[in-house]
Amino acid sequence: MKMRAKIVCAYENDSASRAIAAALSPDNIQVPKGIRVVTLARGRQVITEVEMDGRIETLLATIEDLLSCTSTAESVL
């Protein structure tokens, strides 16, 4: 089944969103086959889109990992 998720997080300023997006970028490179993850900073927002063809459990695990990495990046700002 093809699935797509979009996660948008808003921050106090552009520099914070750019820092978070940069921290998440390495996670976008090494993803399992069949999963596409794109993260970008747009103004004060960090937007991540996840697309995949597979099981819902895999999508949920990917989102959980993304949010965990986001939380870690936020804690060091």
C-alpha positions as CSV (number, residue, x, y, z in Angstrom):
1,M,0.0,0.0,0.0
2,K,1.3,3.5,-0.9
3,M,1.4,5.9,2.0
4,R,2.4,9.5,2.6
5,A,2.9,11.5,5.8
6,K,3.7,15.2,6.2
7,I,5.0,16.5,9.5
8,V,5.3,20.3,10.1
9,C,7.0,21.7,13.2
10,A,7.1,25.5,13.8
11,Y,10.0,27.3,15.6
12,E,10.6,30.7,17.0
13,N,12.8,31.8,14.1
14,D,14.3,30.9,10.8
15,S,17.7,30.0,12.2
16,A,16.2,27.5,14.6
17,S,14.3,25.8,11.8
18,R,17.4,25.7,9.6
19,A,19.4,24.1,12.5
20,I,16.7,21.4,13.1
21,A,16.4,20.6,9.3
22,A,20.2,20.3,9.1
23,A,20.3,18.0,12.1
24,L,17.7,15.7,10.5
25,S,19.2,15.7,7.0
26,P,21.6,12.7,7.6
27,D,18.5,10.6,8.5
28,N,17.1,11.4,5.0
29,I,20.1,9.8,3.2
30,Q,20.2,6.3,4.7
31,V,16.6,5.1,4.5
32,P,15.5,1.5,3.6
33,K,14.6,0.8,0.1
34,G,11.1,1.8,-0.8
35,I,11.0,4.8,1.7
36,R,11.6,8.4,0.7
37,V,12.1,11.0,3.4
38,V,12.6,14.7,2.5
39,T,13.1,17.4,5.2
40,L,13.4,21.1,4.5
41,A,13.3,24.4,6.4
42,R,10.8,26.9,5.1
43,G,10.8,30.1,7.1
44,R,10.1,29.2,10.7
45,Q,8.8,25.7,9.8
46,V,10.6,22.4,9.3
47,I,8.6,20.2,6.9
48,T,9.2,16.5,6.5
49,E,7.5,14.3,4.0
50,V,7.6,10.5,4.2
51,E,6.5,8.4,1.3
52,M,6.6,4.6,1.2
53,D,5.1,1.6,-0.3
54,G,4.7,-1.1,2.4
55,R,3.2,-1.7,5.8
56,I,1.7,0.9,8.1
57,E,3.8,-0.3,11.0
58,T,6.9,0.7,9.0
59,L,5.5,4.1,8.3
60,L,4.7,4.6,12.0
61,A,8.2,3.4,13.1
62,T,9.7,5.9,10.6
63,I,7.7,8.8,11.9
64,E,8.5,7.8,15.5
65,D,12.2,7.8,14.7
66,L,11.9,11.1,13.0
67,L,10.1,12.7,16.0
68,S,12.7,11.3,18.4
69,C,15.5,12.8,16.3
70,T,13.7,16.1,16.2
71,S,13.3,16.1,19.9
72,T,17.0,15.4,20.4
73,A,17.9,18.2,18.0
74,E,15.6,20.6,19.8
75,S,17.1,19.8,23.2
76,V,20.6,21.1,22.0
77,L,19.3,24.4,20.5
